[in-house]
C-alpha cells in the first residue's frame, strides 16, 4: 500500500522529462525537444533529483555526464515509457485496419534488413495506422531477457541465447564467408588453412556476445586472427572491400551485399550449424490479440526466407 501511495503522488509527466533529459544530457536541448521552457524543465529536473536523492546529471566542463544511477535509469525509463504507451493503447478488440498501435521489436541490423521491408509493406496494406519500431539489441539484453521483454513486443534473436520464454522460429539461414572480389589470396574455394591464416573482421565478438559459427571454429582448435570487431553486419563490407580480410555473414544478407559486385560469397570450409532466427516475447503477451496478429504477420512474411523450405 505504501508503494501505491508513493506512485499515486508522482506526476507521470516526469517520466517523459526524465527520459529526454537522460538521452540529451542537457536541459536546453531537452526543453527544446519537449516544447517546454528551460525554467519548466529545470523545475522538473529538481523534482526528479529530490525524488531519487541523486544529481542525475553531473556537470563536467561544458557538458553533463550521467550519474551511475542515471545510467541505470536510462535503460529502464525507455522501457517503462514503452509499457505505459502500450497500456493506454490497449483495445478490447484489435482491428489492424483501424488500430493506431505501435509495435516495438528488438533485432540485429541483419534481421531488420531481411525482415523489415516485407513486414512494413504488409502493415502498410493491412494496417495503415499501425507503426513498426525496430530497435537494436542492447548489450545487457540477454542477461535478463524476461525483464527486457516486459517493455517491448518481442526480440528477434537466434536460438541458443534465450531459454524458457515463449518463442516461434521465423526462418533458418546459413553462415557464409565473404571476401573482397579482388582478394587474390583466396581461391575459388575457401580452405581451413585460409581460415586459420587470414585476417578477419567479425561482429559481436566478445565473451557474452558471439557468432555461433565462430564458437564452432574455436571448438575445432582454430582461433580466428581478428583484426576488427564491429557491432553491425551492414557495415562489415566496408572493412572487407580493399583488404585481405574475411568476414562471416548470413547468406540472405551476403547475397544482397554481394550484388554490388565488390564482395565474393564463399562456403564455410567447416560444418557450420545453421542460424535459426526466432521471435521471443514475454508470457504476458501470449494471449493478447494484437500480439497474436503481429506474430502471424512475422511468420507469414518470413516463410519465404526459410532455407529449410
C-alpha positions in Angstrom: 0.0 0.0 0.0 2.9 2.4 0.8 4.4 1.9 -2.7 0.9 2.6 -4.2 0.6 5.8 -2.3 4.0 6.9 -3.5 3.2 6.1 -7.1 -0.1 8.0 -6.8 1.7 11.1 -5.7 4.0 11.1 -8.7 3.4 13.0 -11.9 3.9 10.6 -14.8 4.9 13.5 -17.0 8.2 13.4 -15.0 8.9 10.1 -16.7 8.8 11.7 -20.1 11.1 14.5 -18.9 13.4 12.0 -17.3 13.7 10.0 -20.5 14.6 13.0 -22.7 16.9 14.6 -20.1 18.9 11.3 -19.8 19.1 11.0 -23.6 20.0 14.6 -24.3 22.1 15.2 -21.1 21.2 18.9 -21.5 18.3 20.9 -20.1 18.4 23.3 -23.1 18.2 20.5 -25.7 15.7 18.5 -23.7 13.4 21.6 -23.3 13.5 22.4 -27.0 12.7 18.8 -27.8 9.8 18.7 -25.4 8.5 22.1 -26.4 8.9 23.4 -22.8 10.7 26.4 -21.4 14.0 25.9 -19.7 12.7 27.0 -16.3 9.9 24.5 -16.5 12.3 21.6 -17.3 14.8 22.8 -14.7 12.0 22.6 -12.2 11.2 19.0 -13.4 14.8 18.1 -13.0 14.9 19.5 -9.5 11.8 17.4 -8.6 13.5 14.3 -10.1 16.7 14.9 -8.1 14.7 15.2 -4.9 12.8 12.0 -5.6 15.9 10.0 -6.4 18.1 11.8 -4.0 20.7 11.9 -6.8 22.1 14.6 -9.1 21.3 12.5 -12.2 23.2 15.0 -14.5 26.7 15.9 -13.3 28.4 19.0 -14.8 31.7 18.2 -16.5 33.2 21.2 -18.2 30.8 22.4 -20.9 28.8 19.1 -20.9 26.9 17.0 -18.4 27.6 13.3 -17.6 25.1 10.8 -16.2 25.5 9.7 -12.6 25.8 5.9 -12.1 22.1 5.8 -11.1 21.1 7.8 -14.2 22.9 5.3 -16.4 20.8 2.6 -14.9 17.6 4.6 -15.2 18.2 5.5 -18.8 17.7 1.8 -19.8 14.7 1.4 -17.5 13.0 4.6 -18.4 12.6 4.0 -22.1 11.2 0.6 -21.5 8.8 2.0 -18.9 7.5 4.5 -21.4 7.0 1.8 -23.9 5.0 -0.1 -21.4 2.9 2.9 -20.4 2.2 3.6 -24.1 1.1 0.0 -24.7 -1.2 0.1 -21.6 -3.1 3.1 -22.9 -3.1 1.9 -26.5 -4.8 -1.4 -25.4 -8.0 -2.2 -27.3 -10.8 -4.5 -26.3 -11.0 -5.8 -29.8 -7.9 -5.5 -32.0 -8.7 -4.4 -35.6 -5.5 -3.9 -37.6 -7.3 -1.9 -40.2 -8.2 0.9 -37.7 -5.6 0.4 -34.9 -3.0 3.1 -34.1 -0.8 0.6 -32.2 3.0 0.9 -32.2 4.8 -2.5 -32.1 8.4 -2.4 -30.8 10.7 -5.3 -31.7 14.4 -5.5 -30.9 16.6 -7.1 -33.6 20.0 -7.1 -35.2 20.5 -5.0 -38.3 20.7 -8.2 -40.2 17.1 -9.1 -39.1 15.9 -5.6 -39.8 17.4 -5.7 -43.3 15.9 -9.1 -44.4 12.6 -9.0 -42.4 11.7 -5.3 -42.1 10.8 -4.3 -45.7 8.3 -7.0 -46.3 6.8 -6.7 -42.8 6.3 -2.9 -43.2 4.7 -3.4 -46.6 2.2 -5.8 -45.1 1.5 -3.2 -42.4 1.0 -0.5 -45.0 -1.5 -2.6 -46.9 -3.5 -4.1 -44.0 -2.9 -1.8 -41.0 -2.1 1.7 -42.3 -2.3 3.2 -38.8 0.0 0.7 -37.2 3.6 1.7 -36.7 6.5 -0.8 -36.5 9.5 0.2 -34.5 12.7 -1.8 -34.8 15.3 -1.2 -32.1 18.9 -2.5 -31.9 19.7 -5.1 -29.2 21.1 -3.6 -26.1 24.3 -5.1 -24.6 22.8 -6.5 -21.4 19.8 -7.7 -23.3 20.4 -11.4 -22.8 21.4 -11.1 -19.2 17.8 -10.7 -18.1 15.6 -11.3 -21.2 12.3 -11.6 -19.2 12.8 -8.2 -17.7 13.7 -6.6 -21.0 10.8 -8.2 -22.8 8.3 -6.6 -20.5 8.9 -3.3 -22.2 8.8 -4.4 -25.8 6.7 -6.6 -28.0 9.5 -9.1 -28.7 13.0 -9.6 -29.9 14.4 -11.5 -32.8 17.5 -13.4 -31.8 19.0 -16.8 -32.8 18.4 -19.8 -30.7 21.0 -20.6 -28.1 21.0 -17.3 -26.2 17.5 -17.2 -24.5 15.7 -20.0 -22.8 12.4 -20.7 -21.0 10.4 -18.0 -22.7 7.7 -18.2 -25.4 9.0 -18.2 -28.9 8.4 -19.1 -32.6 11.0 -19.9 -35.2 10.8 -17.5 -38.1 13.3 -18.8 -40.6 16.6 -20.7 -40.9 19.7 -19.2 -42.6 23.2 -20.4 -43.1 26.6 -18.8 -42.4 28.9 -18.0 -45.3 32.2 -16.3 -45.6 32.7 -13.1 -47.6 35.9 -11.7 -49.2 36.9 -8.8 -51.4 36.3 -9.6 -55.1 39.9 -8.8 -55.8 41.4 -10.7 -52.9 43.8 -13.0 -54.8 44.9 -14.7 -51.6 41.6 -16.7 -51.7 40.9 -19.2 -54.4 37.6 -20.3 -55.7 37.1 -22.5 -52.6 38.0 -21.3 -49.1 40.2 -23.7 -47.1 40.7 -24.3 -43.4 44.3 -23.0 -44.0 42.8 -19.8 -45.3 40.5 -19.6 -42.3 43.4 -20.0 -39.8 45.9 -17.7 -41.5 44.0 -14.8 -43.0 42.8 -11.8 -41.0 39.1 -11.4 -40.0 36.6 -8.8 -39.3 33.8 -10.1 -37.0 30.6 -8.9 -35.5 29.7 -9.2 -31.8 33.0 -10.9 -30.8 33.1 -11.0 -27.1 32.7 -13.2 -24.0 28.8 -12.9 -23.9 28.1 -11.8 -27.5 29.5 -14.0 -30.2 28.6 -15.7 -33.5 27.8 -19.4 -33.2 29.9 -20.1 -36.3 33.0 -18.6 -34.6 32.4 -20.6 -31.5 32.3 -23.8 -33.6 35.5 -22.8 -35.2 37.2 -22.3 -31.8 36.0 -25.7 -30.7 37.8 -27.1 -33.7 41.0 -25.6 -32.3 41.2 -22.6 -34.7 41.3 -19.1 -33.2 40.5 -16.6 -35.9 43.1 -13.8 -36.4 40.7 -11.0 -35.7 41.8 -7.5 -36.8 38.4 -5.7 -36.5 35.3 -6.1 -34.4 32.1 -4.2 -35.4 28.6 -4.1 -33.9 26.8 -4.2 -37.3 26.5 -6.7 -40.1 25.7 -4.0 -42.6 28.9 -2.1 -42.1 31.1 -5.2 -42.2 31.7 -4.9 -46.0 33.4 -1.5 -45.5 36.1 -3.3 -43.6 36.5 -6.1 -46.2 36.5 -4.3 -49.5 40.0 -3.3 -50.4 41.5 -5.6 -47.8 42.5 -9.2 -47.4 40.1 -9.8 -44.5 37.4 -12.4 -44.4 34.0 -12.0 -42.7 31.1 -14.1 -41.6 27.6 -13.1 -42.7 24.2 -14.9 -43.1 23.6 -15.9 -46.7 20.5 -13.9 -47.2 22.4 -10.7 -46.3 25.6 -11.8 -48.0 23.8 -12.2 -51.4 22.3 -8.8 -51.1 25.7 -7.3 -50.2 27.5 -9.1 -53.0 25.1 -7.7 -55.5 27.2 -4.5 -55.6 30.0 -6.6 -57.2 32.6 -5.8 -54.6 32.3 -9.0 -52.5 32.6 -12.7 -53.1 30.4 -15.2 -51.2 32.3 -18.4 -50.2 31.1 -21.5 -48.4 32.5 -22.1 -45.0 35.0 -25.0 -45.0 33.8 -26.3 -41.7 30.5 -27.8 -40.9 28.6 -24.8 -39.6 25.3 -25.2 -37.7 22.6 -23.1 -39.3 21.3 -20.0 -37.6 17.6 -20.1 -36.6 16.1 -16.6 -36.3 13.5 -16.7 -33.6 10.9 -14.3 -32.2 10.9 -14.3 -28.4 8.3 -12.5 -26.2 7.2 -12.1 -22.6 4.5 -14.6 -21.4 2.2 -11.6 -20.7 1.8 -11.1 -24.4 0.9 -14.6 -25.4 -2.9 -14.2 -25.2 -3.0 -10.6 -26.5 -5.0 -10.4 -29.8 -2.7 -7.6 -31.1 0.4 -9.6 -30.3 -1.0 -12.7 -31.9 -1.7 -10.7 -35.0 1.9 -9.4 -35.0 3.2 -13.0 -34.7 1.1 -14.1 -37.6 2.4 -11.3 -39.8 6.0 -12.1 -38.9 5.7 -15.8 -39.6 3.8 -15.1 -42.9 6.4 -12.6 -44.1 9.4 -14.6 -43.3 8.3 -18.0 -44.6 10.0 -17.3 -48.0 13.3 -16.8 -46.2 13.4 -20.2 -44.6 16.2 -22.2 -46.3 14.8 -25.4 -44.9 12.0 -25.0 -47.3 
